[in-house]
Amino acid sequence: MTYWALNAAFLVPAAAVLATAVRRRRMRGAALAATAAILLVLTAVFDNLMIAAGLFGYNPDRISGAFLGAAPLEDFAYSIAAVLLLPALWALIGGPRPARPARGRPAPSRPAESGPAPARTGGVRADRATTAERSEKP
């Protein structure tokens, strides 16, 4: 089995999950492209350093022969799969969802609160006065 065949086992499902996420909600292509660029540069730098240090290598019979420095192109597929898969899973499983207004209507505005919002601690609303202070009041 070649490294490209192994990479296909990761890239094809990652692309399918991304396509599903794009169909169900908007994803920012610019953010994905910027993330991919940064991650590919980091992969190129660190993989070349690790290969040059002799930490790992590749079977020449199983790679395409195209390199970026000492790193074969196949080595970058895992970074691409991560960029495709992780944001898509975040969008599908439970990342924060932006409020979407109904078509033709502006988004409802939140009513202005009088004063600062009450503090929250551990899921319990904490008013300004503590329980002891409330019991001392007449």
C-alpha positions as CSV (number, residue, x, y, z in Angstrom):
1,M,0.0,0.0,0.0
2,T,1.3,3.4,-0.9
3,Y,1.2,6.4,1.4
4,W,-1.3,8.1,-0.9
5,A,-3.6,5.2,-0.6
6,L,-3.3,5.4,3.2
7,N,-3.9,9.2,3.0
8,A,-7.1,8.6,1.0
9,A,-8.5,6.7,4.0
10,F,-8.2,10.0,6.0
11,L,-8.8,12.6,3.3
12,V,-11.9,11.2,1.7
13,P,-13.9,11.0,5.0
14,A,-12.6,14.4,6.1
15,A,-13.8,15.9,2.9
16,A,-17.2,14.2,3.3
17,V,-17.6,15.6,6.8
18,L,-16.6,19.1,5.6
19,A,-19.1,18.9,2.7
20,T,-21.8,18.0,5.2
21,A,-20.9,20.9,7.5
22,V,-20.9,23.3,4.6
23,R,-24.3,22.1,3.5
24,R,-25.8,22.5,7.0
25,R,-24.3,25.8,8.1
26,R,-21.9,28.4,6.9
27,M,-18.2,27.9,7.4
28,R,-15.6,30.5,6.7
29,G,-13.4,29.5,3.8
30,A,-10.9,32.3,4.5
31,A,-10.4,31.0,8.0
32,L,-9.9,27.4,6.7
33,A,-7.4,28.7,4.1
34,A,-5.4,30.7,6.6
35,T,-5.3,27.8,9.0
36,A,-4.2,25.4,6.2
37,A,-1.4,27.8,5.2
38,I,-0.1,28.1,8.7
39,L,-0.3,24.4,9.4
40,L,1.3,23.4,6.1
41,V,4.3,25.8,6.8
42,L,4.7,24.4,10.3
43,T,4.5,20.8,8.9
44,A,7.1,21.6,6.3
45,V,9.5,23.1,8.9
46,F,9.2,20.5,11.6
47,D,9.0,17.5,9.4
48,N,12.1,18.5,7.5
49,L,13.9,19.0,10.8
50,M,12.8,15.6,12.1
51,I,13.7,13.8,8.9
52,A,17.1,15.5,8.8
53,A,17.7,14.5,12.5
54,G,17.0,10.9,11.5
55,L,13.9,10.6,13.8
56,F,11.9,8.9,11.0
57,G,12.0,8.2,7.3
58,Y,9.9,6.9,4.4
59,N,10.0,3.7,2.4
60,P,11.1,5.0,-1.1
61,D,9.0,2.2,-2.8
62,R,5.8,3.6,-1.2
63,I,6.1,7.4,-1.9
64,S,5.5,9.3,-5.0
65,G,9.0,10.8,-5.2
66,A,7.8,14.4,-4.9
67,F,9.4,16.2,-2.0
68,L,9.3,19.6,-0.3
69,G,12.8,19.6,1.2
70,A,13.3,16.2,2.7
71,A,9.6,15.7,3.4
72,P,7.5,13.8,0.8
73,L,4.3,15.5,-0.3
74,E,2.4,12.6,1.2
75,D,3.4,13.8,4.6
76,F,1.3,16.9,4.3
77,A,-2.0,15.0,3.9
78,Y,-2.5,14.6,7.6
79,S,-2.3,18.4,8.1
80,I,-4.9,18.9,5.4
81,A,-7.1,16.2,6.9
82,A,-7.0,18.0,10.2
83,V,-7.8,21.4,8.7
84,L,-10.8,19.8,6.9
85,L,-12.1,17.6,9.6
86,L,-11.7,19.4,12.9
87,P,-13.6,22.6,12.1
88,A,-16.3,20.6,10.3
89,L,-16.8,18.4,13.4
90,W,-16.9,21.5,15.6
91,A,-19.6,23.0,13.4
92,L,-21.6,19.8,13.3
93,I,-21.3,18.5,16.9
94,G,-21.6,21.6,18.9
95,G,-19.6,24.7,18.3
96,P,-21.3,28.0,19.2
97,R,-23.9,28.8,16.6
98,P,-24.5,32.4,15.5
99,A,-28.1,33.6,15.8
100,R,-29.8,33.7,12.5
101,P,-32.6,36.1,12.0
102,A,-35.7,35.0,10.1
103,R,-35.7,35.9,6.5
104,G,-37.0,39.4,5.8
105,R,-36.9,40.4,9.5
106,P,-34.1,42.0,11.4
107,A,-32.6,40.1,14.3
108,P,-34.4,41.0,17.6
109,S,-32.3,43.3,19.7
110,R,-31.8,42.5,23.4
111,P,-33.5,44.8,25.8
112,A,-31.1,47.2,27.5
113,E,-30.4,46.2,31.1
114,S,-30.5,48.7,33.8
115,G,-27.1,48.5,35.5
116,P,-24.5,45.7,35.2
117,A,-25.5,42.2,34.7
118,P,-25.6,40.0,37.9
119,A,-22.5,37.8,38.4
120,R,-22.9,34.1,37.9
121,T,-21.0,31.5,40.0
122,G,-21.2,27.8,39.3
123,G,-24.5,28.2,37.4
124,V,-26.2,29.8,40.4
125,R,-27.2,33.5,40.2
126,A,-25.4,35.6,42.7
127,D,-27.1,38.8,43.7
128,R,-25.3,41.7,45.1
129,A,-26.3,41.0,48.7
130,T,-25.2,37.8,50.3
131,T,-27.6,35.6,52.2
132,A,-26.3,36.9,55.5
133,E,-26.7,40.5,54.5
134,R,-30.3,39.8,53.4
135,S,-31.2,38.3,56.7
136,E,-29.8,41.3,58.6
137,K,-32.0,43.8,56.7
138,P,-35.3,44.7,58.5
